[in-house]
Amino acid sequence: MTSRERFMKEVPQPDAIVAVVEELTRYPWPKSEAERDALFKRLGWSHKK
């Protein structure tokens, strides 16, 4: 696979980006660690490494 093909495979499609932005703007932005954890859990995301 060329570097261009790898890049194109890794770049998200525009509709995927729109879905993420819509989901993030649906809830108030977290003001604390607990709120952030709750938001990430609700979205099914993980911020832990």
N, C-alpha and C positions, 0 to 999 in steps of 0.2 A: 504494500500500500504506500503510495506516495505521501509526502507531507501535506499536499493540498487535499488529497482524499481523506486523510486522517482529520484534518482541520474541518472539512465539510461535514464529516460524520459527528464530530464533537459539538458543533454549533447547533444550539436548539432552534427548532422551527419557531417562526413568529407566533403561531397560535399557542404554543407551549409557554412562551414568555407572557403573553396576554393572560393566560389562565393563572399564572403565578401572581401577577400584579393584581388581578381581580380578587384573588383569594386573600392577598395581603391587605388590601384596602377594605375588605369586608369587616375587619375587626379593628378596634382602636390599637394604636401602637403601644407595645408594652412599656411600662414605666419602671418596672422592677424585674429582678431576676425571676421571681415566682411567676409574674405575668408572662414573661418571655417563655419560660418553660411550659406554661399552660397553652400558650399560642402554638408553640412548636408541636406539642403533643396533639392538639386539636387538628393541626394541619398534617400530622403524620410525618413530621420532619424530625431530624436529630441534629443537634448542634454539638454533641459530645464527640470527642475524637477517640 
